């Protein structure tokens, strides 16, 4: 835990008591603040109380006494409209901060020689895999890497600060919206496509939130930017024109004259101007597809910015175990392979999974995003058959009508059974059953992790002793 001493002896409101809020409340109490914590959900409040967090109904408090409101990232800050407690804070001139801002201030309070390195990673898709991969590479190379933020461990639940550590932090647009002081020694921007637009007042607000990762970078720092979409290309040009920060461009689509390229999986380092082949990313079994080549190129560039040697970085990439629910290889039953991509909660994420395979038996559905699966139409030819579940099933069937075969399976368990039987009967070599829902999970599961775990258990029950790992069967 990282104690937050800034508010020692003062009253601090904490609203939202999920993983982030609980960590913030504990860190503030460890720093001797008087914490007043609340959540609108009764079950969440009960879990917080069981964890020793003092509850106080913030709707009934005198806000003049609070030194700050610590807001969990899932609570609306500006759009579609500020939460009522945010409005109360604003009316009484109480600063609104997030956990990442508290972390940033704790780092800034240290003497410069005692500050750890910070690597921040953001983007619409791929940030969890890239964050975990960077952490894995650093650890394999003997560095003290702490991985967390929007993935795994909340930033304030991480081990205490010290100068030799490297904090590798996944940063969501919600977290970045509340950041003012965060200084990343290395920032990574992967891609930007429409997502969470209701929370940012439109595309401009979403882009503005994402670009806050560069906010406090200084000469000597590095901004790693994947330039495979027009928005990130513009960001890279803007930063390079401004000067000061080193801009390290990466691409999985273009051979760059200066930067890191991973075209067709061949990783080239041309940071010094001459392209040097580092290795073949198709040898990394847990990183299939062009989107993962981009993730790997960005991770490589970030680790190069920290001074690691190319050969050691690439050797570590090859041993990356992968990330649960992100193109996770669950195993094989009677030649049928199962891939868990439950993290694909929008069409853009599902597109990356579809593009990774020539043909799939695709399980999709849940709570649909506004764009539905229309943007995936260029890849419908890769769908041997779709198995539709949840609230989106009927709408998705209308989109697929006449373009791809589909079945209204309804539940995940039925979809797995239907897809397995069809894939096994196809006669294809190693057919793929892919869960990549292009939807949120909240109609049937509490989150994408719960959905992915359900998929894992269904596959395990289906296979029994016949389920083998893909690596064993290769």
N, C-alpha and C positions, 0 to 999 in steps of 0.2 A: 504494500500500500504506500501511496505517496501522500503524506500528511500535508494538508493545506492550512498554513498558519496565518495567511493574510487576514483572516477574519477572527483571530483569537479574541475571545471575550465579547464577541458581537453576535447579534441575532441574524441568522441567515435562513431564508425560505428555500426549500427544495421541493420542486413540483415534478411529479412523474417518478415512480419508484420501481421501474424496471431495472435491468442490469446496470445501466448508466447512472440512474438516479441513486440506487443503493450504494454504488461505489462512491459517488460524490458525497452522500450523507456521511458515510464512514470516514472518508478522507477529511472532511470538515470537522467532524467530532474529534478525530485524532489530532487535528490542529487546534483544538480547544475552542472551536466556535460553538455557539448555542444553536443547534439545528432544529428547525420546525419543518417537518416533512409531511407531504400529503400526496395522495393520488385519488382520482375520481373513482377508481375501481376498488370495490370492497375487498375482493380476494387479494389484490396486489397490496393493499394496506395491511392486510393480515400477515402476509409473508414478510413485509418490511418490519412489522412489529415483532414477529418471531425472531427476526435477525437482530433485534435490539435497537431499532431505529425509533426515536421518539416521534409520535404522530401529533399533528396539530392541524385542525381544520383551517386552512389558509383563507377560506372564504369569510371567516369570522374574526380574523386577526386585525390588529391595528398595524397597517403597513408602514406607518411612519417610523416604526422601530427597526425595520429590516435594513441591513447593510447591502444586501443583494438578493436577487432571485436566481437560483440555479435551476435552469430549465432543461429537462430531458429533450433530446433532439426530436423525438416523435411528437412533441406538442407544438401546434401551430404558433409561430413567432410573429410573422407578418401577414401571410396569406394562408387560406383564402380570407381569413380575418384573424387577428390576434386572439388567442385564448383569453377568457375573461380575467384570469390572474395576471396575464401579461399586461392587459390594459390597466389593471389595478396598480401594478408596479410602475407603469409609465406615468399614471396620474399622480403618483406620490414620489416620482423621481428616484425610484429604486432601480439600480442598474440590473439588467438582465444578462446573465452569462451562461455559458455551457461548460461541460466538463473539460473540453479541450482547451478552453480559455483559461480555466483554473490551472491546468497542467502547464500551459505556456508561461503563465505568470510565475509558477513555482520554479521553472527552469530559469527564467530571467532574473529571479531573486538571488541566484547563485553567482559567486565570482566566475568570471569568464573561463578561467582555467578548470573549473569544476563542472562545467556544463557538459551533458552528454550530447552526442550527435543525434539528430532527428531526421528520419526519412519519412516523408508524407506521401501517400499514394491516393489518388482520386481518379474519377472517370465514371461514365455511366455503367460500363460493363467491364469485368475483368479485374477489378481492384482487389477483391479478396484473394484470388489466385496469385496475383502479382505480389501482394503484401506477404502472403505465406511463403512464396518462392524466395523473395529477398531475405526474409528471416532465415529460411533454410540454408541459403547460400552462405550467409554471414556466419551462422553457427558451424557449418561444415568447414569453414575457413578459420575457425578458432576464435571468433569474435563473440562478445557478450551481447547478443541480440535479444531484445524484448519485443514481442509481436502482439499488437492489440489495437485498441481504438474501436472502430466500427465492426471489428471481427474479433471473436474470441473474448479475450480479457479486456474489460473497460480500462481506459487509460489510467484512471486514478487507482485501479486495483493492481497495477503493475508494480514490479519490484522498485525499491527506492532509487532515487537518482544518484548516479555517480559518473565521473568524467569518462570512464572507459566503456560505458555502455552505449549501444545504438538502439534507439527506440524506433521501431518500424511500425508506422501507424496508418491504418486504413481510415480515410476521412470521407464521410458522406457529405452531400450538399447541405443537409440539415445541420451537421456539426460545423461546417465551414461558415454557414450563415451567422453563427454566434462567435466567430473567432476574430480577434483584433490583434493579438500579441504573438501568435504562433510564428516561430521562425524555423523553417525547414532548411537544414544544410543541403539536403537533396529533396527536391519535389518531383513527383511523377504524375503526369497527366496522360491518361491512356486514350480516351475518346470522349466525345460528347454527342449525345442524341437525345431527342425529347423524352423526358421522364420527370415525374413529380412536378409537373408544370403548375398544378393547382397550389402547391406549397411555395412557389416562387413567383407567382404572378405572371407566368408566361416564360417563354424561352430566354429572353434577355436576362430575367432575374435568375434563372437557373444557371446560365453561363457565368453571370457575375458572381454567384455563390461559388462555383467551381474554381474560378480564377483567383479566389482569395487564398488559395494554397501558395501562390507566389508573393503574397502581400508584403512580407518582411524579409524577403531574400536579399542578400547583399553581395557585393563583389567577392568572388571566391566560392560562392554557393553554385549549385548546379540545378537547372531545371531540365528534367528529362521529359520530352514531349513526343508522343506518337503522332505522326503527321499523316495518318491515313484517312482523316476526314477534314472537310474544309474549315470547320470551326477551329480545330486544333492547329491546322496550318496557319491560320490567322493569328492565333495566340503565340505560336512559335516566332512568327515574323515580328510581331509587336514587341516581344521580349528581347529578341536579338537586336532590333533597331534601338531600343531603349538603352542597351548596353549594361555592363556591370556583371550581371548574372551570366554564367556560362550556360548556353542552351545546347543540350545534347539531343539531337533528333533521332527518332527510331521509326522503323517502318517494316511491316510485313508484306507490303505491296510494291514498294519502290526500292531500287538499288540506289542508295544515297551516296553522293560524292563525299560527304563528310557526315558521319553518324554511325548508327548501328542498323544493319539491314537483316531481315530474316525471310527473304523471298523464297517460297517453296520449301521453307524449313532450313535453308542453308544460312547459317549465322555468319555475317561478315562484320568486322570491326574496321571502320575507316575514319575513326576519330582523329587520327594523325594525318589523314589525307590519302593514304594508300590502303586499299581494301585488303584485309588479311582474313582468310577463312578461319573461323574459330572452331566450327563443328557442324554436325547435322542434327537439328532438333528433332527429326523423326526418330532418332535413337532414344528420345526421352518418352517413354510409354505413357506417362500421365499427362502429357501436354499435346494432345492431338489437335490438329486444325489450325487455320490461319490466325484465328483470334488468340490462341495460345502461343503461337509463334510471336505475335506482338507482345503478349505478356512476358514471354521469356526474354525478348530483346530489350524491353524496358527494364526488367530486373537486372539483366546483364549490365546495361548502361548505368544504372544506379550503383551497382557494386563496383564498377570501374571508377565512378566518381568518388567512391570511398577508398580507392587506392588498391583494390584487389587485382591480382594477375589474371589474365584471360583464361589460361588453362585451368586454374583452380576454380574459377567461376563456372566454367562449362562442365567440369567434372561433377560439381555439386548439382547443377541443373539436371544432370542425368539420373541422379539418385533422389530427386524430389518425389515424395510419396503421393502427391496430389492432395486435393482438398475435398472433404465430404460435400456431396450435393452439387459439385461443380464438375461436370463431365467425369464423374467418378465411376470407375470400372468395377462393377459389383461382382462379376464372374460370368460363368458360362454353364448352361444346362443343355445337354444333348446338342452341342454346337451352336446354340442360341446365346448371344451375348447381351448382357443387360447393363445399361448406362444410366446412372442417376444424375440428372441435371436439374434437380428440383429448384435450384437457385435461379433458374431462368424464369423470372416473374414478369417479363415483358417480351414483346416480339423481337426486339433487338438482341436480347440475350439468347432467345431460342434460335434465332437466325444463325448464330455462331455454331450452335450444336448441329443444326441441319447441314450447314456447309462442311462440317467435319467428316461427313459420311456420304457415300454415293447413294445409299438406299437405307431407309429406316422404317421400322414399325413404330409409329410415333404416338405416344400418350400425351395428350394436351387437354387443358381446361382448368377451370377454377373460377376465380373472380376476375373477369377480363379487364384489361386496361382499355382506355378510350380507343386506341388504334386497332384493337382486336388482332387478328392474324392476317389481315389484308396485306401488310407490308412483306409478308413471307411468300407471297404468290410466286415470285421468281424461283422459289425452291420447292414448289409443290411437286415437281417431277422427281424429287428425291424421296417422296413419301410412298412407300409400298402400300401402306394403309394407315389411317389415323384412327385412334381410339379415344373418344371424347368423353370427358368427365365434368362433373360439377355444373355450376351456374352457366358457364360459357358454352356448354355442349350444343345447344340448339343454334346459337348464333354462329359458332364455328362451322357447324354442318352446312349452313347456308353459304358461307364463304367457300367451302371446299366443294360444294355441289358442282358436278361436271368437270372438276379439275383434279380431284384426287379421291380415291376410295376411302370411305370412313365407316365407323360404327359408333352408335351411341351406347357406350358401355356404362356410363353413369357413375360408377365408383372406381376407385383405383384398383381395388382387388379384382374386379371383373375385367378391367382393361388389361391388367397384366396377364390374366388367364387367356383372354381373347388374343392378345398380341403374341403370346408364346405359342399357342396352338397354330396360328397362321404362319408364324415365322418358321416353326419346326416343319410344317407341311410344305413350305415353299421350295425345298430342295436347294436353296442357296447355300453357299459356303459361308459359315459364320454370320448369319443374319443378325441385325442389331435391333433390340427393343430399347427404345430411347424414351425416358421420361424427361421432357423438356416443356413444361406446361404453358409457357407464354402468358401466365396468369398468376395473380396472388392466390394464396391458399385458404383464405379465411372462411370460405363457405364450408369446407370439410375438415380443415386442420388449422391449428393456432398459428403456424408459421411455416415457412418453406422447409425448415429443418425437420419439423414433425412430419411433414409430407414425405420428405426424403427418407426418413427413418422408417415410415410405414412401407414405402416401396422396398426398402432393403429387407424388412422382415417378411413381406409377401414373397419376394424372390427366394429368400432362404427357405421358407416353408414349402414353396413350390419345388425347389431343387433337392432339399434334404441332403443326403450324402452325395447326390449327383452334381451338386454345385461345386465348381472348381474355379480358382482364380484364373483370370485371363493370362497372367504370366505363366502359370503352370501349364496351361493348355497350348501356349504358343510354341 
